[in-house]
Amino acid sequence: MQRLLLAIVIVLTALLLARDPYVEKADGFFLNWLLRNTPASGEHVPLTVVEIGAAPIVETQPNQTAPPASTAPRGNASAVSPLEFALFFQAILDFRPTIVAVEPLLKWHERDRDQEQVFLDQAMRVPKLLLSAELTSTPDPDAPPTEIPGFVHVSGRRGDLPTYTGVQRQPDEDLRLISSLGYINLSGNSPTRVPLLFNYRGEVIPAFALQAFLSWARIAMSEVQIQIGSHIALPGGRRIPIDWDGSLTVNPNASKLGRRFSLNELLLLAQQRQNSPLQSLHDELILVRTPTNPLASPDVFAATIATLQSNHFARRVSVVFDCAVILLIAVLGSRGVRASRVDLLLGLIAFTAAYCLIAFLIISRYAIWVPGLVPLATAWLLGILAFAWPRQKHRAEATDIVPSPPAP
């Protein structure tokens, strides 16, 4: 009876902890580990990533392993000049790309001013150009506030979104006149949680990845309906699941669903004209990165855009799964007090390994992630209690020896 009451108390405690926001935040480490080691599932997406300033690399096809980042040289923020960007624009303009999104913030040194006009002449020919900028929560009090258009149809609590009140860094005015801006702020260091929405002076505005996707899909902001903490509804019945802070759970390997070129490879392919793999750029989203810049953000925007294009989102399993697993652990724990300590330890190790394998299988096949902290912690807690539980000593029962009858 005592073992049953102990199991019930632990089950109820585990179920309460499973819905605690701090426990859900700590469970993100388990989710990050799952996603980093899970290949992206889905078909090829219309995304082309061009790395300017990187060493020549091999084109990454869908589900193909990319070369390690350590093979690319690292430089400073000024390693890429306006002339290199101008060569890039000149090479792709003949293929009429739908949209070009530039991830690094374009700010030139004084020594590059003579090349800036060459860059502007090529950049203004791009039909849709998206440049990056950064927001701040402590703007200059003397600077006038920047007006940023936001979404019209928004419901839910806006206070949980990352809140900003000003623009910290942005391109020069000449570039802003020929482009639109997307904001590249990252609210945390997690590569699997990328913000899609920001709260700017009471208005809900899109982040860089969402702005690039909406421009590529030709979706106006007035056609988007947002339920903070639930989803972003798009025309055609598509929904993007978001958390309470407006972030999206992203597989970091999702960027491999697109194509990846270096600038040298792109210039070489552009000279082929006929039968060039760049012929499909007209329907693709082109994302420009500078991996040689150590101050650049991680390669999370390509993974986020690829996730939005594939419409393949990672979702959390239902709470019914939590109840079933914890109940199973409680049943096994109540029986563990009868097993030997060696068998109990081996059983805990086997359960942990089996649970992790099942978690990998579920997220790779169904894009559903299961919690790890509460079930595994509950199993090991019950295991430790069962390990310290006193065992009953089995005494050998005395047998009565019946004297044999005397021989006749």
N, C-alpha and C positions, 0 to 999 in steps of 0.2 A: 504494500500500500504506500509506503514511503517513497519507493522508487517511482510509482505512478504519479504521485503528487509532485515530485521533483521534476519529472518530465513535463508535466502540464505547465508548471511555473516557467520553465525554460522556453517552452513553445510560445507561451503568451508574451514573454519578454522579447523573444526574437521577432515575433510578428509586429510588435510595437516599434522595435528598432528598425525594422525593414522599411517603414514609412517615414522615418525621421530624415529631415533634409540633410543633416550633417552626415548621417550614415550613407545616404545616396551620393553625397559629394565624395566621401572616402571610397565608395564603391567604384568611382570613376577610374581609379588606378587599375582595377581588375578589367574594366572595359577597355582602357587604353592598351593594356597588355594583349587582350583578345584581338583588337582591331589591328594593332601593329603587326601581328603575326598571322593575319588572315588575308589571303589574296582577294582583291576586288572581284566581285562577281558582276556579270553583265556583259553586254555587247559593246562594240566600239562606239564611242561618243564623238560628236563633231567638235572636237577641241584640239587645237594645235598649240603647243607651248614652244616658244622660241627663246632660247637662252643666248643673250648677247653678252659677249665678254667671256664666254666659257671656252674651254678647250674643245676640240672636235669630239663629238660623241656619236654613238651609233643610234639611229632612229629607234625609238621605243614603240613597238607595236602593242596592241592590247594584250594584257596578261603576260608581257615579256619583262624580264627582270632588268631594271635599269642599272647602269654602271654605278659603283659606289661614289658618293659625293667627295670622298677624300682624293679622288683622281683629278678633280678639277682644281686649278690654281685659285688661290684666294688673293684678292687685291683690296684696294681701298675703295671708298665711295666714288672717287672720281676716275675709276678705271675705264668707264665707258664714256665716250665723247659724243657730242651731238651729231658728228659726222657718221658714226656707226649707226645711230638710230635713223639718220637720213638714208643711208644705204639700205637699211631694212625696209623702210617705207617704200623706197623706189623699187625694190625687188618684188614686193607683194601687190603693188597697186594694179599691175596688169591682170591680176587674178580676181580683182574686185571683191575683196573680203567683206563680209557682213559687218563685222565689228572688230576693232583692235583695242584691246585693253592692256594698258601699260602699268605693270605692278609697281616698279620703283618710282619714287617721287622725283620728278625731273626738275632739278635745280642745278644750274651750270656755274662753273667758276668764271672768273673774269677773263682768264686766258682762253676760254672757249667761246667768248662772245662773237668772234668772227665766224664761227661755224653755226651759230644759232640761227641765222637767217636761212642757211641752207636747210636746216632741219625744219623750220617753219614752212618753207616752200613745199616740202614733201608732206608734212603732217596735215596741212590744210586740204589736201586732196583726198584724205581718208573720209569715206562717207560717215562713219560713226567711230569716234575716237573717245575712249574712256581713260582718263588719267587719274592717278591716285593722289590723295591728300590725307591729312591727319587732323583729328579733332582733339580738343583739350578741354578739361574741366576748369582750368585756371587761365582764361584768356587775358590778354592785355587790356586793362580797364580803359585805356585811351583809344583803343582801336574800335571802330564801329562794328556792330554785330553783322555777321554774314547771314543773309537769308538763304535757307536751304528748303526746297519744297519737300513735303512729306506725304505720306499715304493719307487717303481720305477716309477709308472705311477701316477703322481700328477699334477693337473692343478688348477689354481686359485691363489688368493693372500695368500701367506704364512705368511705375516707379522701380520695378525690378530690372528694367533694361539698363544697359550701360548709359550713363547720363553725361552729356557734354554740353558746354555753353559757348564754345568758340572754336575757331579753326586755328590750329597751331602751325601747320606747314601746308603749303599748296603751291602749284606752279605759278609762274608769272602771268600777268594779265593777258599777254599776247596768246599764251597757250589756252587760257580759260575761255577765250572768245571762240575758239575753234573746237572745243571739246566739252564734255561733261565730266563731272568729278565723282569718284567713288572713294569711300573712306576705308582705310586699311587698318584701323585700330583693332588690336587683338586684346580681349579682356583678360586672358590668362595665358599660361604656358602650355596648355594641353593641346596636342596636335589633333585631337579628335573632337574638340568642342570649338566651333568657329562661329562667331556672331554674325547674324544676318540682319539684325535690326539695332538701331541706336535711338536713344531719346535725346533729341537736340532741341533745347528750349521749348519743351512741351510737345514737339512734333516727332512722330515716328518716321525715321528716314532709313533707307536701305544702306547696307554695308557694301563694300566693293564687290564681293562675289555675287550677291543678289542683284546689284545694279547691272553687272555685266551680263548675268543670265537674262534679266528682263529685257535688256536692250537687244540681246541676240534673239530671244523669242518674240520680239516685237509686241511686248505686253506693256500697256500704259499703266502707270501707278494708280490711276483712277479705277482700273479694272481689278485690282488686287484687294482682297478682303483678308484682314488679319485678326486672328483670335490669339492674343498673347498667352503663352503657356500651353497652347494646343496646336495650332496649325496656321499656315498661310494658304489661302484658297486662291487658285488661279483659274482663268477661263478654261473651259473644257473639262471641269471636274477634277483637275489635278490638285493635290494637297501636299504641302511641305510641312512635316512635323517639326515643331520648335519647342524648346523648353521654356521655363518661366522667365529666363533671362534673354530670350530671343535668339538662342544659339541652336545650331544644328549639329547632330552627332555625325561625324564624317570618318570614313575609312581613309587613313593616310595613303593607302595604296591605290585609291580610286583614280589618281592622276595617270596611272599606267593604262587606263582605258582609252586615252587619247594618244596623239602623236607628239613627239618631241624632237626638235632640231636645234642644232647650234646655228649661229649666224653664217658661218662659212658653208655649212651644208645647205642652208636655205639659198644663199647666193648661187651655189653651184646648180641646185635643182631649178632655180628660176631661169637659168640660161638654156635649159633643155626645151622649154616651151611646149612642144608636142609630147604627149604621153608623160607629162610630168606629174608626180603625185600631188603637186600643189594645185592642180585643176579643181580640186574639191574645196579650196579655201573660200569659195564664194558662199558656201552654206555653213561654214565653220566659224567658231569663235577663236580668235587668235589672242593668246595671252603672252605678253613679253615679260621676261624676267632677266635679272642680272645676278646670277649665282656667285659671281666674283666679289660681290659687295658683302662684306661681313656684317654690315648693319641692316641688310635686307631681312624681311620677315621670312619665316620658314615656308617651305613649299606646301602651304595649306590651301591657298586660293585655287590652285589648279585642281586639287582633290575636291574642294567644295563645289566648284563649277561643274566638274565631271559628275559629281553626285546629283546635282540639280538636273543636269541634262539626262542622266540615265533613269531618273525617277525611281531609284533603288535606295531606300533609306533604311537605316538600322533603327529598329524599334525595341523597346523593352517588353519582356514577356509579361503576361498578366500576373496579377497578385495571387491568382489561384495557384500558379506554379510555386510561389513562395510558401503558401500554406501546405501544399502537398509534400514538398521537399522537407520542410521542417517537421511535419508530422512523421514522415518516414525516418528522419534522423532520431526523433524522440522514441519511436518504436525500437529502432536498432540500439539506441542507447540504453533503454530499459533492459534489453537482453544482454548488453555488454557486461553487466556486473557479474554475470555467471560465467563468462569466458575467461580464459587465462590472460594474463597481462601481455604476453607475447602475441597471442592471437588478436588482442584488442589493438595493439600498436600497428600490426600489419594490416588490420582491417581499416584503420583510420587512413593509413597511407594509400591503400587501394581505393578507398572512397574518394579521397582528394584527387587522385589521378583520374579516376573514372568521371568525376564531376567536371574536371577541366576538359577532358576529351569530349564529353557531351556538349559543353558550352561551345567549343570550337566547331563541332559538327552543326549545331543549331544556327550559329551566326554565319557560318560559311554557306549553308544551304538555304536558310530561310531569312537571313538578315535580321534575326531576332537575338538580342543579347539577354543573358540571364544574370541575376545578381551573384556576386561571389563572396562578399564580405560576411553577410549574415549567415548563409547556409554553412559555409566552411568554418566560421568561428563557432557556430552552434555545435557542429559536429565535434570539433576539437575540445570545446568546453565540456560537453557530455562525455567525451572520451577520457578527459582528465579526471572528471568526477568518478567515472566508472573504474578508472585505473586505481584511484585511491580508495575505492569502496572496499570494506573488509569482506574477505571471502570466508565462506563457511568451511570449517574443517570437517572433512569426511572421515569418521571413525569406523574402523572395521568392527562389525558386530561379532560378538563372541558366539561361538557355536557350541552347543551342548554335545559332549561326546557320550554317546550311549555305549555303555560297556557291553561287549559281546557276551552272549549267553555261554555258560560253561558247557564244555563238551560233554556229551553223555558218556 
